[in-house]
Amino acid sequence: SAQSIMAEDQRNRRHPQNLQGVLRLAVEAGSAADGPALPEPMSEERKEWLKGALAEVAKGQNSEVEQMKECMRVLLRDGGCERGREGEEEGEDEEGETEGALEFLSELCENLDNARDLMTLGGLDLCMSQCLNHPQGSVRWRGAQLIASCAQNMPQVQCHLLSKGALPKLLQLTDSDPHPTVRVKALYAVSCLVREQEVGLRAFLSHDGFSVLMRGMQSDNEKLRTKSSFLLLNLLTVHPEHKDTVLSMGMVQQLVSVLRTPHSSFHEHVLGALCCLVEESPLGLRDCQSPTLGLEEMLNQRAEDLQGREECQEELEFCKRLRSACFCRRQPDDSGMDR
């Protein structure tokens, strides 16, 4: 309407920096420090700055819903047909805007009402169709982050995303995206859709999610290894009924081979997952006791290495628990002898 165009006009006169300008600045302010390799989420300082700048611009906009619509317009424009036609520089500017819009939406959607509103506005569908398939890794990871922000603790949003096929797409990104941060953020979004969510867990199983976690634990991406092993441990703890599925994949052998890689803090989750697999499971026990695996010797060595290391106490507990579950006959006194 003419009225809203006038209001828009006035707002831009009052604040020559329009929303797009602020979003672009926000991303530029962050990207110099981040370096190209592994962009990290916003620092607190930058978050405050971005909020302040956006608040200034959004004064003319009555509500967070309006701000979300504005961000959606930015995303739509980036996906529009004009993208290829304009010069290189124009494209780069637009990229910055898109990233800024996604970061701002993630901020807004920490609030559950906003997450629900964004879903109703079609913002999540837009994010899935456009941002997760975007040529720029920096847009893909922010898209995955937005989906995670919205899905956290929101069954209604989770079911919507699942019905739109978010899970297979996110598993695919976790498994094979060339950009390391995309893989980590996609797995984070997966975990927000499957933990304490039956529908999500069923989709996870039917799309062979445990295999994706297995490959994640063997990747050369430390964060991905950590998140994969943590999610595996969580799912086995909460859903012991899926042990057999996991055992039939040869998971015990895979986890033990992961433990043979140079020591890392995520080994704690790997040992925890092995504990889950042997408890009340003859099949898991048999796999762990297989002499060709050499697990007993390895656990003895590991317990010795971890002794007295303050930061490894949980790992040491899992180590002893696994050892006594699998090999207790040969170690009647686990409590005092090896201290």
N, C-alpha and C positions, 0 to 999 in steps of 0.2 A: 504494500500500500504506500501511497505518497507519504503518509505520516511517518511510517517506519523508515522510509528512505531519508526523510528530513532528519529524523532522530539519528540515523546512522551518520548522516552528513555532519551534523553538529558534533557528534561524538568524535569524529575524525578530526574536526577542526580543533576541538578542545584538547585532544590528545593526538598530535600528529602521528605518534607511534600507534598504528593499528595493531590488532591482535596478532596478525601474521608477522609483523615486524618484531614484536616482542618474542613470539615463539622462536623466530629465527635467531634473534640475539641470544636467547636462552641456550639454544643448542650450540651456537658458536662459542659462547662463554664456557661451555662445558667441554667442547670437543678438543680445544687446544690442549687442555690439561690431560685429557684422557689418552691422547695418542691414538693412532688408528687401530692398533692391534686388538685390544680388549676393552671396549667401552664399558664403564661401570655405571650403575645407577647414580642419580644425582647426589651430590653431597648435600648435607643439611643447609649449608650456607647458600648454595646455589638454589636449593628448593625454596628458601625464604625469599631470595631475590626474585625468582620467577613468580612466586605467589604475589609479591608486592607489585611487580610490574603488571601482572595480569589483572590484579584488583584495580589498578589505576585505569587500565583500558576498559575493564568490564563495568566501571561505575554506571555507565549508561545502560548496561544490561541488567534487567531486574533480578535474574536468578541464575543459579548454577545450571539449570536446564538450558537457559539461553547460551551460557558459556559452552555447554556440551554441544549444542547445535552448531555453534560457531566453529568448534574444533572439527565436527563432522564435515562441515563445508570445506574446511582445509583438506581433509582426507579425500573427499569426493573430487576436489579440484585436481589433486595429485593423480588420481586414477583416471581423470578425464582424458578425452581423445587428444586434447591440445598438447599433451606432454611431449610427444616425440617431435612436434613441429617446431617448438621454440628453440632458441639458441642454447648452447651448453650451459651458460651461466644461469639463465632463467631456471633451467632444470635443477641446478645445484641449490639455488635459493629455495625452490619448492621443496626439495629434499629436507632442508633444515626446518621448514615450516611443518612438514609432516611429522618429523621426529618430535618437535616441540609440542604439537597437538597431542600426540600419543602420550608423551610424558605428563602433560597437564591432565589428560583424561584419567591416567592411572592414579594421579594424585586425588582427583575429585572422587574417583570410584572406590577409594578406601572407605568412603561413606556408603553404607549398604543401600540407602535410598537412591543415591546417585547411580549405583551399579544397576539397580532395577530400572531406573528411568532410562539409562543408556540402552539397556536391552529393549525397552519398549519403543524407543526412538529408532531402533534398527542399527544402532551404533556397533553392536557386537557382530551382527551379520556382515556389516561393512568391513569391520576389522578382519574377520575371517576370510572374506572373499578377496580382499584387496591387500591388506597389510601382511598377512602370512604368506602371500604369494609374491610379494614385492621384490623387484630385482636387488634392492639395497638391503644388505644384512642388517644395517642399523635400524631400518624400518621393521624388518621381520622380528627382531628381538624385542623391540618395543611393543609390537603387536601382541606377541606372546605374553609379555609382561602385563599388558592391559587385560588380557583374558584371565590371567591368574588373579589379578587384583579384583576383578569382578566376580570370579567364581568362588573365591575364598569364603567359606561359611555361608554360602547362599544357595541352598538346594534348588530354589526356583530358577536361578541363573544357570546353575550346573545342568539342570534338565534341559533348559533351552539350548545351551551350547551342545550338549550331547545329541539332542534331536537333530541338530544341524550338521552333525558329523565332525565336530571339533576334534574328537579324540584320535581317530586315525590320522588326521592331518598333523596333529601335534606329535604323535608318535613318529611319523615319518620325518618331521623336522629334527626330533631328538636323535633319530637314527642316522640321518645322512645329510643334514645341512652342512655346507662347507664352512660356515662361520661359527667359531666355537661358542660365542655368547648366545647365538640363536639356539644351539642345542641345549645349553643349560637352562635358558628361560623357558623353552618349550617343555622340558621335563618338569620344571617347576609348575607350569600350567597343568600338565598331566596329573601331577600329584594333587593339585587343588580339585581336580575332577573325579579322582578315584578314591581318595581317603574318605571314609565314612559316607560313601555314596554308592549304594548297591548298583544302580543303573550304570554308573561309571565303571565300576569294577567289572561288570559283565562285559561291557564294551572293551575294556582293557584285555580281558581274557580272550575274547573272540578275535581281537586283532594281535594276538601273540605278544602282549605287552611285556611278559616276563623275559622273552628273548631280547627285546629292546634293552631292558635293564641289564641283562647279562652282557650284551655288547657294550653298553655304556660303561660297565665296570672294567672293561678291558681296553677302553679307548685311551688315547694319550692326553686326554683333557682332565686334569686333576679335579676340577669342580664337578664335571660330569660323573666321574668315578664316584665321588663322595655322595652326590645326590642320588645316583642310581642305587648304590648299596644301601643308603639310608631308606629309600622308598621300599626296596626289597625287604629289608628288616621289618619295616612298619607293616607292610601287607601280610607278611608271614605271621607276625605277632597277633594281628587283629583277625586274620582269616586263616587259621591253621588248616581249615578244610581244603585249602588249595595246595597243600604240601605235595600231594602225589603228582599233580600237574607239573610242579616245579622239579621234582625228583626225576620224573620221566624224561626231562630235557637234559639229564646229565649235569644238573646244577652243582652237585657236590664236587665233582671233578673240576668244574670250571672255577668254583669258589676257591678250592685249594690251590689251583694254579695261580689265581690272583694273589693269594697269600704268599706265593713264592716270588712275587715281584718286590723290588726294593721297598722297605718298610715305609708305611705312610699312615696318617691318623685314621683314614677311612677303613683300614683293616679291622678296626673295632666293629664296624657294622657288618663286615664280612663274617667275622667269627660269630657275631650275634645271630646272623642268618643261619649259619651252620648249626648253632645250638637249637634253633627253632626246628630245623629239618630232622634232627635226630630224636627230639623229644617225642615220645609216644609214636614213633614211626619205625617199625622194624626195617623197612626199606631204606630209610635214611641212615639208620645205624649200620646196616650192612654195607652201604656205599662207603661210609666213613672208615669202617674197619678193614676195607680191602687192603691187603698188604702192599699191593703195587702202588697205592697212593702215598705210602710213607708218612701218614698223617701223625701217628703217635710220636715219632722221632721229631717231627717238625714242631709239634706242640710243646714237647719237652724243651726244645731249644728256645722257642719263643717265650715260654714262661721264664726261662733263665734270663733271656735278654731284657725282659720287661721288669724284672724284679727291681723294686726300689725306684722306679721311674714314676714320679708323682703324676705326670700328665697321662700315663698309660694305665691307670688303675682299672678303669672299666674294661679295657681290652684284656688285661690280665685276668679279670674275673671271668670273662667269656671263655678265655683260653682254658682256665682250670675247669670250668663247667663242662666244656666240650670234652676235655680230656677224661674227666671222671665219668661222663655219660658213655663214652666209647670204650675206654680202656681201663675202667676202675678195677677190674679183676687183678690187673697187674700192678696196680698202685693202691694198695689198701689204705695207706696213710697219706692223704693228700694235704692234711691240715698243717702239720708241724714240721715234717721232715725236711721239706725243701726250702724253708725260710732261712 
